[in-house]
Amino acid sequence: MGLRYQQPQGRQTKMQLKTLLNHVQKHKGFVYESVRLEEQGRPRLVVDIRPRRGSRGRCSGCKQRRAGYDTLPVRFFQFVPLWGLLVFFRYEMRRVDCPKCGVKVETVPWAEGKSPITTTYAWFLAMWAKRMSWSEVARHFKTTWDTVFRAVELAVEWGLDNRDLTGIRSLGVDEVLWHRGHKYLTVVYQIDGHCRRLLWVGKDRTRATIDDFFKWFGLRAQHLRFICSDQHKPYLASIAKYASKAVHVLDRYHLVARLNKAIDNVRASEAKRLKRDGYEPVLKKTRWLLLKRPENLRGDQRTKLADVLRYNIKTVRAYLLKEELQQLWDYSSPTWAGKFLDRWCSRVMRSRIEEMKKVARSFRGHRELILNWFRARAAISAGSTEGLNNKLKVTLRRAYGFRTLKATKIALYHSLGALPQPAVTHEFF
């Protein structure tokens, strides 16, 4: 692809091109008849294909060889570019008279259905679409965005039909913001140590959405060992119904995120009160000082935080309670972790900080699910869900032009689904 084009010279060069095509893309029952250079507009190579003498077309319905009926007008199928030149297969499609399916257009081995691109070129574009945005792929290979989309769609559909769903023991369930206006997607990952991938995507984050996943997943849910999720009630209810044998783990990341949100609400409310009452604005520009881990602060930020911590205000007390909870994750025994969590919740309930008390009530209500983190952390990495989410968000940012749920799902499965690919005789990379 990176070679500069030079004018092909004579019959010998054309024979060499046919030899090359037979090496990388040979089709049983068909012959490359001629290769010619067309220079109308942008130069392109056109390869004429004809069926072998005596061969019969294969019915697109039952896939059986059938007698011929008639011949349709010429069709062009785009192939992988050679030396920077566009390449097209030229072929007159036959119709066959099938006693089972009636008169049908034949199926050809280099393309699917009515697709204007060859299957090989579709996989070529799909591979590049993992490395670049779809628009960049279209621009680089002088094709259209729709062509790249169809190529990725073909790769995803084949991959979903042929992926292995055996041996799944651990799942991660989460919701991600898809579009503005509180439009969410529910995503389910496999988070086993040997395989971490996107399994399923559904619209919204309702009980019906997660129920749809478990209906699709079927009896495999009875063999699950661990499921990791946040505290979203529809997820909790559906998991309890369909995967009751699995150890349900509340994701540490979401627990910490909920605690940080409570502290931020306390800070915002108290900052307004201090300003209203005419006090010194000690909480101004302190949001990230209070939300970041102390070890991640710069020197000037640490100095600023130390100044704030000298004040006996609700925000400071809430921050100290948050930092105290970090000790929970150092425990290895669920029993001792549970005792620490109980003591921490009791302290919070006496703090008179309503936002923090809400968090403590929630932690008490989900105590066993939180402690499951300690029971399961030797077997799964709950943080892998968040790692996959970060990759998902990158995919969504690169796919900012996608307007439909279908295109978004295809992009996510393509990037995160670890989908299989068919065996090929030649790789164009």
CORBELLIN-V712614 format. One record per pair of residues at least 24 apart in sequence whose C-alpha atoms are under 10 Angstrom apart, sorted by the first residue. I is the first residue (numbers start at 0). J is the second residue. Records with the same first field share a line. If there is no record, write none. Layout:
I=J + J
//
This chain:
0=79 + 80 + 81 + 82 + 83 + 84 + 140 + 427 + 428
1=81 + 82 + 83
2=81 + 82 + 83 + 84
3=81 + 82 + 83 + 84
4=42 + 81 + 82 + 83 + 84
5=82
6=36
7=35 + 36
10=34 + 35
13=46
16=44 + 46 + 81
17=46
20=46
22=424 + 425
23=119 + 423 + 424 + 425 + 426 + 427
24=109 + 119 + 423 + 424 + 425
25=108 + 109 + 424
26=50 + 107 + 108 + 109
27=51 + 54 + 108
28=52 + 53 + 54 + 55 + 56 + 107 + 108
29=54 + 107 + 108
31=88 + 89
33=89
34=86 + 87 + 88 + 89
36=84 + 86
41=84 + 85
42=83 + 84 + 85 + 86
43=80 + 81 + 83 + 84 + 85 + 86 + 87
44=78 + 80 + 81 + 84 + 85 + 86 + 87 + 88
45=75 + 76 + 77 + 78 + 85 + 86 + 87 + 88 + 89
46=75 + 76 + 78 + 86 + 87 + 88 + 89 + 90
47=75 + 87 + 88 + 89 + 90 + 91
48=88 + 89 + 90 + 91
49=89 + 90 + 91 + 92
50=90 + 91 + 92 + 93
55=93 + 95 + 105
56=92 + 93 + 94 + 95 + 96 + 103 + 104 + 105 + 106 + 107
57=93 + 94 + 95 + 96 + 97 + 103 + 104 + 105 + 106 + 107 + 108
58=93 + 94 + 95 + 96 + 97 + 99 + 100 + 101 + 102 + 103 + 104 + 105 + 106 + 107
59=94 + 95 + 97 + 100 + 102 + 103 + 104 + 105 + 106 + 107 + 111 + 112
60=97 + 99 + 100 + 101 + 102 + 103 + 104 + 105 + 106
61=97 + 99 + 100 + 103
62=97 + 105 + 106
63=97 + 99 + 105 + 106
64=95 + 96 + 97 + 105
65=94 + 95 + 96 + 97 + 98 + 99 + 102 + 103 + 105
66=94 + 95 + 96 + 97 + 98
67=93 + 94 + 95 + 96 + 97 + 102 + 103 + 104 + 105
68=93 + 94 + 95 + 96 + 97 + 102 + 103 + 104
69=93 + 94 + 95 + 96 + 102 + 104
70=94 + 95 + 104 + 105
71=104
74=113 + 115
75=114 + 115 + 116 + 117
76=109 + 110 + 113 + 114 + 115 + 116 + 117 + 118 + 120
77=110 + 114 + 115 + 116 + 117 + 118 + 119 + 120 + 121 + 142
78=109 + 110 + 115 + 116 + 117 + 118 + 119 + 120 + 121 + 123
79=116 + 117 + 118 + 119 + 120 + 121 + 122 + 123 + 124 + 140 + 427
80=120 + 123 + 140 + 141 + 427
81=427
83=140 + 141
84=140 + 141
85=140 + 141 + 142
86=120
87=115 + 116 + 117
88=115 + 116 + 117
111=153
114=146 + 149 + 150
115=146 + 149
116=146 + 149 + 150
117=150
118=150 + 153 + 154
119=150 + 423 + 425 + 426 + 427
120=147 + 150 + 427
121=146 + 147 + 148 + 149 + 150 + 151 + 152 + 153 + 154
122=147 + 150 + 151 + 152 + 153 + 154 + 420 + 421 + 423 + 426 + 427
123=147 + 150 + 151 + 154 + 426 + 427 + 428
124=148 + 149 + 150 + 151 + 154
125=149 + 150 + 151 + 152 + 153 + 154 + 155 + 413
126=150 + 151 + 154 + 413 + 420 + 427 + 428
127=151 + 428
128=410 + 413 + 414
129=394 + 410 + 413 + 414 + 415
130=414
131=397
132=394 + 397 + 398
133=397 + 398 + 410
134=397 + 398 + 400
148=406 + 409 + 410
151=406 + 409 + 410 + 412 + 413
152=405 + 406 + 408 + 409 + 410 + 412 + 413
153=409
154=409 + 412 + 413 + 418 + 419 + 420 + 421
155=408 + 409 + 410 + 411 + 412 + 413 + 414 + 416 + 418 + 419 + 420
156=409 + 412 + 413 + 418
157=418 + 419 + 420 + 421
158=412 + 413 + 416 + 417 + 418 + 419 + 420 + 421
159=198 + 412 + 413 + 416 + 417 + 418 + 419
160=418 + 419
161=418 + 419 + 420 + 421
162=198 + 416 + 417 + 418 + 419 + 420
163=418 + 419
164=189 + 198 + 216 + 219
165=219
166=191 + 194 + 219 + 222 + 223
167=191 + 193 + 194 + 219 + 220 + 222 + 223 + 224 + 225
168=192 + 219 + 220 + 221 + 222 + 223 + 224 + 225 + 226 + 245 + 379
169=194 + 195 + 220 + 222 + 223 + 224 + 225 + 226 + 227 + 245 + 246 + 247 + 378 + 379 + 380 + 381
170=195 + 196 + 197 + 198 + 220 + 223 + 224 + 225 + 226 + 227 + 228 + 245 + 247 + 379 + 381 + 384
171=195 + 196 + 197 + 198 + 225 + 226 + 227 + 228 + 229 + 247 + 248 + 249 + 250 + 380 + 381 + 382 + 383 + 384 + 385 + 387
172=199 + 209 + 226 + 227 + 228 + 229 + 234 + 238 + 250 + 384
173=204 + 227 + 228 + 229 + 230 + 231 + 234 + 250 + 253 + 384 + 385 + 388
174=200 + 201 + 202 + 203 + 204 + 205 + 228 + 229 + 231 + 234 + 388
175=203 + 204 + 388 + 391 + 392
176=203 + 204 + 392 + 395
177=202 + 203 + 392 + 395 + 396 + 404 + 407
178=395 + 399 + 402
184=208 + 404 + 408
185=209 + 212 + 234
186=212 + 384 + 388 + 391 + 411
187=212 + 226 + 227 + 228 + 384
188=226 + 227 + 383 + 384 + 387 + 388 + 415 + 416
189=226 + 383 + 384 + 416
190=225 + 226 + 227 + 379 + 380 + 381 + 382 + 383 + 384 + 387
191=225 + 378 + 379 + 380 + 381 + 383
192=378 + 379 + 380 + 383
194=417
195=383 + 384 + 386 + 387 + 415 + 416 + 417
196=383 + 384 + 387 + 412 + 414 + 415 + 416 + 417 + 418
197=384 + 387 + 388 + 391 + 411 + 412 + 413 + 414 + 415 + 416 + 417 + 418
198=412 + 415 + 416 + 417 + 418
199=408 + 411 + 412 + 416
200=404 + 407 + 408 + 409 + 411 + 412
201=404 + 408
202=404 + 408
204=231 + 233 + 234
205=231 + 232 + 233 + 234 + 237
206=231 + 232 + 233 + 234 + 235 + 236 + 237
207=233 + 234 + 237
208=233 + 234 + 237
209=233 + 234 + 235 + 236 + 237 + 238
210=234 + 236 + 237 + 238 + 240 + 241
211=237
212=237
213=237 + 238 + 240 + 241 + 242
214=241
216=241
217=241
218=242
220=244 + 245
221=245
224=375 + 378 + 379
225=371 + 372 + 375 + 376 + 378 + 379 + 381
226=250 + 375 + 379 + 381
227=251 + 368 + 371 + 372 + 375 + 379 + 380 + 381 + 382 + 384
228=252 + 253 + 368 + 381 + 384
229=253 + 254 + 257 + 368
230=254 + 257 + 361 + 362 + 365 + 368 + 369
235=368
246=368 + 371 + 372 + 374 + 375
247=367 + 368 + 369 + 370 + 371 + 372 + 375
248=367 + 368 + 369 + 370 + 371 + 372 + 373 + 374 + 375 + 376 + 381
249=365 + 366 + 367 + 368 + 369 + 370 + 371 + 372 + 381
250=368 + 369 + 371 + 372 + 380 + 381 + 382 + 384 + 385
251=328 + 369 + 372 + 381 + 382
252=381 + 382 + 384 + 385
253=385
254=358 + 361 + 362 + 369
255=290 + 321 + 324 + 325
256=290
257=355 + 358
258=290 + 317 + 318 + 320 + 321 + 324 + 354 + 355 + 357 + 358 + 359
259=289 + 290 + 291 + 317 + 318 + 321 + 355
260=290 + 354 + 355 + 358
261=317 + 318 + 321 + 352 + 353 + 354 + 355 + 356 + 357 + 358
262=286 + 289 + 290 + 313 + 314 + 315 + 316 + 317 + 318 + 320 + 321 + 352 + 354 + 355
263=287 + 289 + 290 + 314 + 317 + 318 + 354
264=314 + 354 + 355
265=313 + 314 + 315 + 317 + 318 + 352 + 353 + 354 + 355
266=312 + 313 + 314 + 315 + 317 + 318
267=314
268=313 + 314
269=312 + 313 + 314
270=314
281=306 + 307 + 308 + 310
282=307 + 314 + 315
283=307
289=314 + 315 + 317 + 318 + 319 + 321 + 322
290=318 + 321
292=322 + 325
293=322
313=350 + 351 + 352
314=352
316=347 + 350 + 352 + 355
317=347 + 350 + 352 + 354 + 355
318=355
320=344 + 346 + 347 + 350 + 355
321=347 + 355
327=373
328=372 + 373
329=373
330=373
331=372 + 373 + 374 + 376 + 377
332=370 + 373 + 374
333=367 + 369 + 370 + 371 + 372 + 373 + 374
334=370 + 373
335=370
336=369 + 370 + 373
337=366 + 367 + 369 + 370 + 373
340=366 + 369 + 370
341=366
387=415
388=415
390=414 + 415
391=415
//
